[in-house]
Amino acid sequence: MRRYHAALLASTLLPVAQGVAAGEPHEFRELLQLSLEELLEIPVMTASKRMEARTDTPAHLMVITAEQIRDRRYRNLADLLEDLPGVDFMRGTKSSAFNNFAFQGHVSNNKLLILLDGVRIDHPGGGKIPVADNLALYNAKQVEVLYGPAAALYGADAMAGVINIISQRPRDAERVHVSLTGGSDGYRNTEATASARLTERVALEVGAHEHRADRADLSADYADDFPRVDAVTFDGTVALPAALRESYTGEISSGSRFARLDVGDDLTLSYHRSDFRSLTSTGDRPDTARYLSSAYWDTTIDTLYARYRFELKPRLTGELTVDYSEYEVSPSSSYVNIFTGFEDHGHDYAFSRRRGFEQQLTWSADDTHTLVGGLAHHDYRSVEVPDLPTALDPDRSVASQDLTYVNTPLPIQTFQNDFTTTSLYAQLQSRWSATLSSMLGLRYDRNSDYRNTLNPRLGLVWKNTGNSYLKLLYGEAFRAPSSDEAFSTFGSFSGQRNAAGEYVGYFFRAPNAELEPEESRSLSLTWDWRPRRDLNLVVNTYYAEMEDIIVSRDEVVPTQYIPGARLFNTSIKDNMGSEKHYGLDLIVNARFQLSEAWRGDLWGSYSYTDGEVYDVEDGRRYDLPYIARDKIKLGTTFRYRNRYTVTPKLYWIGDTNTERKDPADPGTRIQADDWFRADLLLAAHDVGAKGITANLEVYNLFDRRYHVAAGSGSTTFVTMPQQPRTVMLTVQYDY
């Protein structure tokens, strides 16, 4: 069980805090009270890998500032994503990823890059990760959300877009931030960060957070979904009678560490760690899994990078980035479910590593033409193991641990995948007149595991009136198959043998080393209009086609990958079918003044998403999974003399397709019903002393009961019950 590391936090932050205390109090909130016009003119980095105005890029891009992050209580990236236009967000539905989401029709985080200051901090090998409380935003200056394909600059997996968390430069804002939160259902969160100049040229920021939540007892709030039933194995054996079944539990915990050291404007060294733990029974029905605190999925991602900036000539600059990242599933992770016979022998482990460099050059030929180009090389290693009878010791070789499949003497089959990537890219941006500019980009990616890819990106920006911009963008992108998809296997033996003496196994997942990348082509048109200084209206339309979709399928001829075994009813991941989706996001942002004392912000969106997936196995076309065709999100922050804020948020999400096909109506999917939720955030600033803020947050204000689209497997909930009302109180100090 995780504990709060108060001593570690204090020892890490105290030296920096002492440096800050030597200066004057930092009027942090007042510095961030910008007008809407000023907010819209904040320079962005993500769209072109160089600083530019949002209006200069043909891509649709949103910026969420530190002020908005605090006022809207975006503690982490999950909170922020749920508010974004075009995003379907489903909490607590997956056993290993926990949350699931779709981004303008693209399902899951493995089609969306998550960066910190331009460096990838999600799965280093491109697999799925939890996007939840682990990706905290206490260190964010702003978050840039780039919609649409960006493979021409970023390479693999930038199909749906890119999210770039821009951290505070330590030299820009010496500060101390400490926040303590407690709430219902055992919710507690601690975060702290501090930054200071150590010398005239050297500045440091460090931060950390720890979080834990027992979460509500869903069996009490949704009794019909959680009946107390026998745990029955595939062969009909009652492993545990209903009278002895455990009570429901759904606890989670997470943490992060962050450090950034700047030496002048030339050198940055940074470290980021995120970890998340959730129960592997998450999303599973009570007849197929045991709800045990000891059966959990625990992941950690560590990322380090060094970046050196230099100037070769007045108009030619360079940037060299060296990075290293590791992802690990803790060997203590395990499943106790119907696939393990409800016994504790479903232990798991996975490891992935990325290391390499990227050299980028930026040449401004004149004031109207800018060329960005680069070379990158990375090497990767991934280790995948199947369900294990006992926890693996990752410091020893698998062969030396004599691990065998349960109920057999057959040695465990593990997979190690080593590969490299080399990339070349260039992007030219040109301003042809005061009203017309263009962008042309191209990237070549060579992967030692699969075919090479070439991805173009073309765009136009037309300023048709003083404050109205039309943006047209075409791009191609690809998603690399992850080692998890290619080599992750699972299944268990009962001990049964056939006439040939082979151990018989059913319902195994087999490896497939022949996977190829998914590929997409996308077109978007964006109208960005600012009719007044305090009002911004955006219309973003998009269309995308995808081929070689990686899906699970049953094998006609089972892959026999375990010597001494005979497997039946196996499944694999394979490139099958195609997909297309299209949609529209209508977005409004406004700032208003109600009186001398009252002012506020309004933000909202209506999103329409539709499309279809072609299933090669049955030759039918299905609606997109995990997508609500219609979504409305609305929020407003009322401020009273910068001392008090009231922020209500409203969500209406229409009927949502699950991934489960409806057997009663061939060609359709089972749907989760539409739902409505309201959240309320109250804050009081300078409470008792300057810099102290108290926040009251009420999630699911009206305590509504609703379900979201969940799993597609035979053992999972098709629609997952969601959390009832949760109340949280936060006290924070900013200096």
Secondary structure, 3 states (H helix, E strand, C coil): CCCCCHHHHHHHHHHHHHHHHCCCCCCHHHHCCCCHHHHHCCCECCCCCCCECHHHCCCEEEEEEHHHHHHCCCCEHHHHHHHCCCEEEEEEEECCCEEEEEECCEECHHHEEEEECCEECCCCCCCCCCCCCCCECCCEEEEEEEECCCHHHHCCCCCCEEEEEEECCCCCCCEEEEEEEEECCCEEEEEEEEEEECCCCEEEEEEEEEEEECCCCHHHHCHHHCCCCCEECCCCCEEECHHHCCCCCCCEEEEEEEEEEEECCCEEEEEEEEEEEEECCCCECCCCECCCCCCEEEEEEEEEEEEEEEEEECCEEEEEEEEEEEEEECCCCEECEHHHCCCCCEECCEEEEEEEEEEEEEEECCCCEEEEEEEEEEEEEEEECCCECCCCCCCCCCHHHCCECCCCCCECCCEEEEEEEEEEEEEEEEECCCCEEEEEEEEEEEECCCCCEEEEEEEEEEEEECCEEEEEEEEEEEECCCHHHHHCCECCEEEEECCCCCEEEECCECCCCCCCCEEEEEEEEEEEEEEECCEEEEEEEEEEEEECCEEEEECCCCCCCCCCEEEECCEEEEECCEEEEEEEEEEEEEEEECCCCEEEEEEEEEEEEEEEEEECCCCEEEECCCCECEEEEEEEEEEECCCEEEEEEEEEECCEEEEEECCCCCCCEEEECCEEEEEEEEEEECCCCCCEEEEEEEECCCCCCCEEECCCCCCECCEEECCCCEEEEEEEEEC
